[in-house]
Amino acid sequence: MRYSSSTLLLLSLASILSLCSSNAKNMLPSEVETLFKIMDSISSDEKWRISYPNPCNPGSTWLGVECKLGQDNHLHVSRLDFGTHPNPTCNNTATFPYQIFDLPHLESVFFFRCFTHTKTTLSAPANRGAAFFDSSLQQLSLRSNPALVGPIPPQISLLKSLKILTLSQNHLSGHIPPGIFSLNSLLHLDLSYNMLTGPVPIQLGNLKNLQDLDLSYNSLTGPIPGTIGRLGMLQKLDLSSNSFVGTIPYSIEKLTLLTFMALSNNKLRGNVPKGILKLQSLQYFIMDDNPMYIPLPAEFGKLVKLQELRLANSCYSGMIPSSFSLLVNLSTLSLQNNRLTGKIPEGFSSLSRIYHLNLSGNLLGGVVPFNASFMKRLGRNLDLRGNPGLCLSTSEAYNNVKIGSGVSVCGPGSLIKKSQAAAHGLSKLLFLFAALVFM
C-alpha cells in the first residue's frame, strides 16, 4: 500500500507523540538517582534499585513514597515517610539525608524514630550554601530521634514555603534561630522536648499566620516576649516546663482565638493581666507550678468556655472567688497545694460537668457544701485532704458516702473526739508535772 507524503508525515508525528507520552510520566533520571541515594543511606529494608527500579510508576510504588504528576508531565516525589512499619525503617547508621532538598517537588517529609544510634545534625554542608534549603517543602517533621543533636540551623529560614515545622522529642540544643520567625507561611511550630536554651527572640511576633506554638520541655529563659500578642491567629500555646520569668505579658489579651494555653512549671510570678478575661475562646488553662504569690484572680471565673483550670502548687492565697462557680463547662479544677483560705463556694455543687476536683493541701474551712450524689459522682476524683478546718456534714457522713479524703465529720461527734484528745493531752501534762514535783 502506498501512502501520500502528507499521510506519512502524520504517521511520523503520531509515532513521535506516542514515544513521548510513554516516557513523559517517568521520573527524571537525576531525581531517581537522588531518591536511591537517600534510600540506600537510610534504610536496609530492600535492595531498592533492584526491587523498585521505577519508584513512582503504578505497580512499583514504595510504601512511604508518594509521587505527583508535575506541570512538566513528569512524575515527581512529593512525600517521604521514614521510621516505622509499614514505611521504610531506618538502620543504625542512618544520618540526616541532606539530599532530600535536591528533590525539587518534595512537599512533605517525616522522620519518626529514625535517627536512634548514630549522632547526626540538621546542619547544611558548607559547600552547598543557601541553595541547600531552597526547596518547595511545606512540611518538615522530625520526631523522636534521640541521635539528632546540635543546633537548629539558621538556614532553615530559607524554607519559605514551610507551613508545618515539627522538631519535637529530639536532642537539639542551642538558641532558637531568629530567622525561623521570618517564615511567614508557618501555621504550626513545634520545638518541644529538646534542650533549647536562651530567650525566645522578639521576632516571634512576625508569625502572623501561626495557629499552634509548642516550645514546652526545653530550658528556655527570660520573659515571655510581649510580641506574642501579635499572633492573632494563635489557637494553641504551650510554653510549659521551661524557666520563663516575669509576668504573663499584657499583650496576651489579644490572642482571642486561643483555646489552649499551658504555662506550667516555669518561674512566672505576679499579677495575671485583667485583660485575660477577653480570651473567651479559652477551654484549657494550665498554669501549675509557678511562684505566683497572689490571690486567685476572679477573672478566671469569666472565662465561661473553660473545661480545665489547673493552678496547683503556685502559692495562691485568699479565698476561692465565687465567680469560679460560673464555670459551667468545667470538667477539671486543680487548686491543690496553695494557701487558700475560707469556705468552698457553695456554687461548686452546681457544676454538673465537673469530674475532677482537687482542693487538697490548703487552709480551707467550714462545711463541705457537696451532697451525697455529687460526691458519689466524683468518687476518688474529689480530693479535699490536708484542709484541717474542713468538715463533712453529719447527714452526708452517715449517708454511706466514702469521700476518702481525710475530712472529719462536723457536729457533736467531732467535738467529743476533739475534747477526748484534749483531755488525754492534759492528763499527760499533769503526769509529767507531778513527776517533776516529786523528783
Buried (B, 14 or more C-beta within 10 A) or exposed (E): EEEEEEEEEEEEEEEEEEEEEEEEBBBBEEBBBBBBBBBEBBBBBEEBBEEBEEBBBEEEBBEBBBBEBBEEEBBBBBBBBBBBEEBBBBBEEBBBBBBBBBBBBBBBBBBBBBBBEEEBBBBBEEEBEEEBBBBBBBBBBBBBBEBBBBBBBBBBBBBBEBBBBBBBBBBBBBBBBBBBBBBEBBBBBBBBBBEBBEBBBEBBBBBEBBBBBBBBBBEBBEBBBBBBBBBEEBBBBBBBBBBBBEBBBBBBBBBEBBBBBBBBBBEBBEEBBEBBBBBEBBBBBBBBBBEBEBBBBBBBBBBEBBBBBBBBBBEBBEBBBEBBBBBBBBBBBBBBBBBBBBBBBEBBBEBEEBEBBBBBBBBBBBBBBBBBEBBBEBEEEBBBBBBEEBBBBBEBBEBEBEBEBEBBBBBEEBEEEEEEEEEEEEEEEEEEEEEEEEE
